[in-house]
Amino acid sequence: MYTQETIKPYSNEGEKGEQVERMFDNIAHSYDLLNHLLSFGIDRRWRRAAIVSLKPFKPQRILDMATGTGDFAIQTMRLLQPQEILGADLSEGMLQVARSKAKDIAGLRFEKHDCMQLNLPDNHFDAATVAYGVRNFPDLERGLSQLLRVLRPGGRLVIIELTSPPRFPMRQLFHFYSHFFMPAIGKIVSRDAKAYSYLPATMEAFPQGEVMSQILERVGFTDVYFKRFTFGLSTLYTAAKPHTPDALSS
């Protein structure tokens, strides 16, 4: 078990997945505003870089897991113009916001799915993406294994995740920002006192860099690569599903 799997938004009692669903339902109304406000708008550049990393592979069927309010899926549709994108999330509150923003975009749909047990066919998608949601998986390896299952052989995985800067002085500055400024602003805007304490806590606890790359390889992905942005505030991970069954079982 990884440390971030034990961190829950509201209470040590009960399932993490249920609490995460409730938390995102609670903050759905202010999620987009706080994302851009708390990152000073830099998150838009990080998202674009993640999407552009898929461009050489020309994916036509994309799963955007933990899609939230749909910004990443919408931007992916505009930049890559695939045939279809399925945005999947556990929070119906977030999905309602996503659907309202994308109602006129052909080929883009949003459905409620649990990342721990995706009700989706094997070997179906050309690419799977997760933007700032993988640290909320109740069981990281199980969630990644589900993404591996639904990808076709040779399909691509792209994860962009908030991370804690590894070096002085950004690490110390970020600690102050995330433990004091972020919870205070988050509480005022979202009216959920605990959500924006939970989110930075999971950022600090989440496996990063080489460790996350090793987890992806252990689950069965290949061609794993990572790149840090903005002093390590965000990290991009890319990987592929092996072409052969033998590679998956090795």
URBELTA-V923255 format. One record per backbone hydrogen bond with DSSP energy under -0.5 kcal/mol. NH is the residue of the N-H (numbers start at 1). CO is the residue of the C=O. If there is no record, write none. Layout:
nh/co
NH/CO
NH/CO
//
This chain:
nh/co
5/2
6/2
6/3
7/3
7/4
19/15
20/16
21/17
22/18
23/19
24/20
25/21
26/22
27/23
28/24
30/27
31/27
31/28
34/30
35/31
36/32
37/33
38/34
39/35
40/37
41/36
42/39
44/41
45/41
45/42
46/42
47/43
48/44
49/45
50/46
51/47
52/48
53/49
54/51
55/52
57/54
58/54
58/55
62/60
62/84
63/127
64/62
64/86
65/63
65/129
66/88
67/64
67/88
70/67
74/70
75/71
76/72
77/73
78/74
79/75
80/76
81/76
81/77
84/60
85/107
86/62
87/85
87/109
88/64
88/86
89/111
92/90
95/91
96/92
97/93
98/94
99/95
100/96
101/97
102/98
105/102
106/104
108/105
109/85
109/107
111/87
113/89
113/111
115/113
117/114
120/118
123/149
123/151
124/121
124/150
125/150
126/61
127/61
128/156
129/63
130/158
131/65
132/130
132/160
136/133
137/134
143/139
144/140
145/141
146/142
147/143
148/144
149/145
150/146
151/147
152/125
154/241
155/152
156/126
157/239
158/128
159/237
160/130
161/235
163/233
164/203
171/167
173/169
174/170
175/171
176/172
177/173
178/174
179/175
180/176
181/176
182/177
184/180
185/181
186/182
187/183
188/184
189/185
190/186
191/186
191/187
192/186
193/191
196/192
197/194
198/194
199/195
201/197
202/198
203/199
204/200
205/201
206/202
211/208
213/209
214/210
215/211
216/212
217/213
218/214
219/215
220/216
221/216
222/240
225/238
227/236
229/234
232/229
233/229
233/230
234/229
235/161
236/227
237/159
238/225
239/157
240/222
241/155
242/220
247/244
248/244
249/245
250/246
//
